[in-house]
Amino acid sequence: MKLTLTILLFVTVALNVFAQAPEKMSYQAIIRKQNNALVTNTNISLKVIVHQSAVTGTNVYEETHNVKTNANGLVSLEIGTGVIANGTFSGLAWEKGPYFIETQVDVTGGTNYGIIGVTQLLSVPYALHSKTAERLVGTNGAIANKAAIIPFTSSRNIANTDINNTIECTTSATLTLTSGFGAMVVGDTVNLEAHNGAVLTIQTATGVTINYNPNGSAQFNSVAGNVRFGMLRKTGLNSYIISGQ
């Protein structure tokens, strides 16, 4: 059965300055047959795919829902709450758009999906991105989270607390970049400091690249009475750029 879909509404959460944005987005659509007849009071399976950059761009998120159309052929659901098949909704980098929503439906409630609609997410859904901005700017426009100084005197793996802060290496030690470190997103940074003769080494685990070199390493060699500065920036799931060596 060929179907058509009418997108009724994309409702992005309204952000309260004192509340954290929910990781979901309301979605409503009307399902019609090819002859324009409504698919009413029917249990259907619906698949939502989020594509990045173009209609046929990278599939960055996918989930499925089992829902029932009402007497008007309307389905209502929340993207971000379905059964996840790929990616994480909370991990979508909304600032890296544009994004497109592809909708697929099986009106029998099974998994024989057919593509019935693709639409671009316009500016309203990007209110979700404000949760990223909140890490940098407070509600009154002041800087909310200033970089903390993290003492670094013994070798260890990179940690959540290092993100967007400054590692202060005062005794020679190695920081290892582990594979799949998802707490650090693309664009996040770590300031690097080697103090007063200490050597700060950045080492990668298997599958991680530094400056496009797999399983690479970098060193910051300070001398007595001086400091060497650098910066680590995430560019991909397992890739980083280091400057200042």
Summary of the structure (lengths in Angstrom):
residues: 245
radius of gyration: 23.5
end to end distance: 61.5
largest distance: 80.3
contacts: 703
relative contact order: 0.12
helix: 8%
strand: 49%
